Structures are given as C-alpha cells and as structure tokens.
C-alpha cells in the first residue's frame, strides 16, 4: 500500500505471481489472453515470442518488461506473467500494479 501511495495509483485488482505457469483466476482466461495478444490462430500451449506481437503490443511489452516486471536477459520471449499483465492493461481489467512491481 505504501508503494501505491507514493506512486499515486490504486492498490486493487487482480493479484497473482507465477513466472513459469499461467495464473489461475476466475476473471482470467489464458486462451482469450493469447488470442488478444497474438491473434486468433495462436495456440496458448506454444511459446510466445515478441516477434509475433503487433507493433502496438510490442511497445506495451517493452514497457511491461522494463518498467513493471523488469527482467534479466533477452526480450525475445513473452513470459506468462508479462502476457497476464499486458492482457489486463489492454482490456482495462483491474490489476494490482504495486504488487507486480514489488514482486
């Protein structure tokens, strides 16, 4: 809550953290997420590569991968957590950004 106060952003919405697997949440559908980010023919079981994102989604990905969920290494592959975060930002569904930044 302190970080939310400092940043002046709400401390509510979806909370979850898992880098290796999809988050289980009643308000989140992994298939819908993958189709939104990568197109109707995308398969949520395959690896998600940034080269398959649209230009706008690639820009959002860089923001998420460098500022919200900083990571070491390359930016070629989209993690489940990055996809989950992008999905919430694109659809306007609430997500607890301070929780993501802290983790």
Backbone as CSV, one residue per row, in Angstrom:
resi,resn,N_x,N_y,N_z,CA_x,CA_y,CA_z,C_x,C_y,C_z
1,UNK,0.819,-1.197,0.000,0.000,0.000,0.000,0.859,1.255,0.000
2,UNK,2.038,1.173,0.611,2.924,2.330,0.642,3.365,2.717,-0.764
3,UNK,3.730,1.719,-1.575,4.144,1.994,-2.953,2.998,2.617,-3.746
4,UNK,1.800,2.118,-3.545,0.631,2.673,-4.238,0.429,4.141,-3.855
5,UNK,0.645,4.461,-2.595,0.513,5.840,-2.128,1.585,6.727,-2.750
6,UNK,2.826,6.233,-2.771,3.932,7.002,-3.352,3.691,7.266,-4.835
7,UNK,3.256,6.230,-5.558,3.031,6.364,-6.999,1.700,7.032,-7.334
8,UNK,0.817,7.101,-6.347,-0.493,7.704,-6.573,-1.403,6.854,-7.437
9,UNK,-1.294,5.530,-7.277,-2.125,4.603,-8.053,-2.900,3.700,-7.103
10,UNK,-4.034,3.162,-7.553,-4.839,2.306,-6.675,-4.146,0.987,-6.346
11,UNK,-4.494,0.447,-5.210,-3.951,-0.833,-4.745,-5.085,-1.858,-4.739
12,UNK,-5.649,-2.116,-5.916,-6.724,-3.104,-6.025,-6.625,-3.804,-7.367
13,UNK,-7.404,-4.834,-7.547,-7.404,-5.586,-8.798,-6.804,-6.960,-8.622
14,UNK,-6.581,-7.625,-9.750,-6.060,-8.997,-9.749,-4.673,-9.045,-9.126
15,UNK,-4.486,-10.016,-8.240,-3.193,-10.234,-7.592,-2.784,-11.669,-7.850
16,UNK,-1.559,-11.841,-8.282,-1.032,-13.177,-8.515,0.375,-13.089,-9.049
17,UNK,1.136,-14.144,-8.848,2.510,-14.151,-9.334,2.916,-15.567,-9.683
18,UNK,3.310,-15.787,-10.932,3.807,-17.091,-11.361,4.530,-16.899,-12.687
19,UNK,5.821,-17.092,-12.708,6.598,-16.885,-13.926,6.562,-18.090,-14.854
20,UNK,6.377,-19.288,-14.320,6.506,-20.492,-15.124,5.183,-21.013,-15.703
21,UNK,4.081,-20.708,-15.058,2.778,-21.222,-15.492,1.756,-20.091,-15.533
22,UNK,0.623,-20.388,-16.163,-0.469,-19.417,-16.196,-1.073,-19.276,-14.813
23,UNK,-1.477,-18.079,-14.471,-2.176,-17.846,-13.213,-3.586,-18.414,-13.301
24,UNK,-4.039,-18.986,-12.224,-5.405,-19.497,-12.144,-6.244,-18.414,-11.472
25,UNK,-7.211,-17.891,-12.215,-8.026,-16.798,-11.719,-9.375,-16.872,-12.423
26,UNK,-10.451,-16.688,-11.689,-11.782,-16.792,-12.295,-12.054,-15.663,-13.289
27,UNK,-11.317,-14.568,-13.201,-11.516,-13.445,-14.117,-10.508,-13.423,-15.261
28,UNK,-9.741,-14.507,-15.428,-8.693,-14.537,-16.448,-8.786,-15.823,-17.254
29,UNK,-8.843,-15.679,-18.577,-8.882,-16.822,-19.485,-7.617,-16.790,-20.338
30,UNK,-6.740,-17.777,-20.148,-5.447,-17.775,-20.852,-5.609,-17.849,-22.365
31,UNK,-6.607,-18.567,-22.842,-6.831,-18.652,-24.292,-7.241,-17.293,-24.859
32,UNK,-8.125,-16.606,-24.164,-8.545,-15.267,-24.591,-7.354,-14.309,-24.590
33,UNK,-6.503,-14.429,-23.592,-5.308,-13.596,-23.483,-4.389,-13.790,-24.684
34,UNK,-4.085,-15.036,-25.009,-3.173,-15.337,-26.118,-3.770,-14.879,-27.445
35,UNK,-5.059,-15.087,-27.635,-5.703,-14.659,-28.883,-5.714,-13.136,-29.011
36,UNK,-5.905,-12.441,-27.904,-5.884,-10.983,-27.925,-4.493,-10.468,-28.296
37,UNK,-3.460,-11.068,-27.717,-2.095,-10.588,-27.938,-1.487,-11.057,-29.254
38,UNK,-1.759,-12.303,-29.639,-1.050,-12.908,-30.765,-1.935,-13.241,-31.967
39,UNK,-3.229,-13.000,-31.872,-4.124,-13.255,-32.995,-4.974,-14.492,-32.788
40,UNK,-6.004,-14.605,-33.586,-6.994,-15.681,-33.449,-6.420,-17.080,-33.633
41,UNK,-5.373,-17.225,-34.437,-4.827,-18.554,-34.720,-3.746,-18.990,-33.737
42,UNK,-3.464,-18.179,-32.733,-2.416,-18.504,-31.765,-2.856,-19.635,-30.844
43,UNK,-1.892,-20.423,-30.407,-2.142,-21.545,-29.505,-1.496,-21.238,-28.156
44,UNK,-2.289,-21.264,-27.095,-1.761,-20.902,-25.784,-0.763,-21.921,-25.241
45,UNK,-0.646,-23.081,-25.872,0.308,-24.094,-25.422,1.712,-23.856,-25.998
46,UNK,1.815,-23.030,-27.025,3.114,-22.770,-27.645,3.828,-21.629,-26.933
47,UNK,5.127,-21.530,-27.204,5.891,-20.410,-26.656,5.420,-19.116,-27.302
48,UNK,5.520,-18.045,-26.542,5.056,-16.746,-27.019,6.269,-15.867,-27.318
49,UNK,6.432,-15.500,-28.568,7.573,-14.691,-28.980,7.137,-13.272,-29.305
50,UNK,7.992,-12.316,-28.963,7.666,-10.909,-29.209,7.518,-10.611,-30.690
51,UNK,8.215,-11.342,-31.539,8.120,-11.092,-32.988,6.709,-11.355,-33.522
52,UNK,5.899,-12.097,-32.769,4.528,-12.400,-33.186,3.505,-11.394,-32.654
53,UNK,3.966,-10.417,-31.883,3.080,-9.370,-31.376,2.923,-8.275,-32.426
54,UNK,1.783,-7.588,-32.398,1.613,-6.422,-33.271,2.551,-5.317,-32.783
55,UNK,2.750,-4.301,-33.593,3.652,-3.210,-33.227,3.233,-2.553,-31.914
56,UNK,1.943,-2.283,-31.741,1.458,-1.647,-30.513,1.660,-2.552,-29.302
57,UNK,1.402,-3.821,-29.468,1.582,-4.754,-28.360,3.061,-4.941,-28.039
58,UNK,3.935,-4.854,-29.048,5.379,-4.934,-28.803,5.855,-3.749,-27.976
59,UNK,5.321,-2.585,-28.264,5.667,-1.399,-27.483,5.214,-1.570,-26.031
60,UNK,3.981,-2.016,-25.841,3.476,-2.262,-24.490,4.317,-3.321,-23.791
61,UNK,4.708,-4.360,-24.526,5.550,-5.414,-23.953,6.850,-4.832,-23.403
62,UNK,7.502,-3.936,-24.161,8.762,-3.341,-23.709,8.552,-2.537,-22.431
63,UNK,7.441,-1.839,-22.335,7.135,-1.085,-21.119,6.966,-2.042,-19.944
64,UNK,6.195,-3.096,-20.149,5.965,-4.081,-19.083,7.273,-4.765,-18.699
65,UNK,8.066,-5.183,-19.694,9.281,-5.962,-19.441,10.436,-5.128,-18.889
66,UNK,10.371,-3.807,-19.013,11.462,-2.985,-18.491,11.080,-2.174,-17.256
67,UNK,9.808,-1.811,-17.122,9.420,-0.933,-16.018,8.532,-1.594,-14.967
68,UNK,7.609,-2.426,-15.389,6.683,-3.037,-14.426,7.223,-4.368,-13.921
69,UNK,7.693,-5.214,-14.833,8.248,-6.524,-14.473,9.664,-6.647,-15.038
70,UNK,10.621,-5.862,-14.517,11.973,-5.892,-15.085,12.553,-7.298,-15.069
71,UNK,13.289,-7.615,-16.144,13.873,-8.947,-16.211,15.292,-8.871,-16.745
72,UNK,16.060,-9.875,-16.417,17.411,-10.003,-16.949,17.343,-10.890,-18.180
73,UNK,18.227,-10.657,-19.100,18.249,-11.496,-20.290,17.561,-10.843,-21.465
74,UNK,17.230,-11.672,-22.443,16.675,-11.178,-23.696,15.206,-10.836,-23.629
75,UNK,14.766,-10.183,-24.680,13.376,-9.769,-24.793,12.682,-10.491,-25.940
76,UNK,13.148,-11.678,-26.289,12.580,-12.419,-27.417,11.305,-13.165,-27.055
77,UNK,11.202,-13.606,-25.806,10.073,-14.434,-25.398,9.231,-13.721,-24.343
78,UNK,7.923,-13.818,-24.487,6.978,-13.219,-23.545,6.660,-14.254,-22.469
79,UNK,6.854,-13.888,-21.199,6.537,-14.813,-20.109,5.028,-14.799,-19.847
80,UNK,4.579,-15.799,-19.115,3.154,-15.863,-18.766,2.743,-14.637,-17.948
81,UNK,3.612,-14.219,-17.046,3.294,-13.080,-16.191,3.213,-11.788,-17.006
82,UNK,4.112,-11.632,-17.979,4.066,-10.453,-18.851,2.790,-10.451,-19.687
83,UNK,2.424,-11.605,-20.226,1.192,-11.712,-21.015,-0.025,-11.403,-20.145
84,UNK,-0.037,-11.932,-18.935,-1.133,-11.688,-17.986,-1.261,-10.194,-17.703
85,UNK,-0.142,-9.537,-17.453,-0.144,-8.105,-17.157,-0.612,-7.298,-18.364
86,UNK,-0.093,-7.622,-19.545,-0.487,-6.916,-20.766,-1.978,-7.076,-21.036
87,UNK,-2.492,-8.276,-20.829,-3.916,-8.551,-21.043,-4.773,-7.619,-20.182
88,UNK,-4.411,-7.493,-18.913,-5.185,-6.632,-18.018,-5.073,-5.163,-18.423
89,UNK,-3.897,-4.733,-18.830,-3.729,-3.340,-19.246,-4.511,-3.038,-20.524
90,UNK,-4.515,-3.961,-21.473,-5.213,-3.755,-22.743,-6.729,-3.768,-22.560
91,UNK,-7.225,-4.714,-21.774,-8.676,-4.853,-21.608,-9.255,-3.877,-20.588
92,UNK,-8.396,-3.253,-19.798,-8.877,-2.321,-18.787,-9.346,-3.001,-17.513
93,UNK,-9.103,-4.301,-17.402,-9.460,-5.012,-16.175,-8.469,-4.628,-15.078
94,UNK,-8.957,-4.544,-13.868,-8.104,-4.133,-12.752,-7.001,-5.140,-12.484
95,UNK,-5.802,-4.617,-12.242,-4.662,-5.428,-11.832,-3.875,-4.599,-10.825
96,UNK,-3.362,-5.234,-9.827,-2.648,-4.539,-8.760,-1.190,-4.320,-9.183
97,UNK,-0.928,-3.189,-9.808,0.415,-2.883,-10.316,1.447,-2.774,-9.189
98,UNK,1.147,-2.147,-8.041,2.153,-2.117,-6.970,2.594,-3.523,-6.538
99,UNK,1.674,-4.463,-6.505,2.013,-5.850,-6.156,2.984,-6.434,-7.179
100,UNK,2.761,-6.161,-8.456,3.646,-6.657,-9.511,5.038,-6.058,-9.386
101,UNK,5.104,-4.759,-9.137,6.393,-4.084,-9.035,7.192,-4.622,-7.853
102,UNK,6.543,-4.845,-6.730,7.231,-5.355,-5.537,7.770,-6.757,-5.778
103,UNK,7.016,-7.590,-6.466,7.477,-8.962,-6.702,8.468,-9.001,-7.832
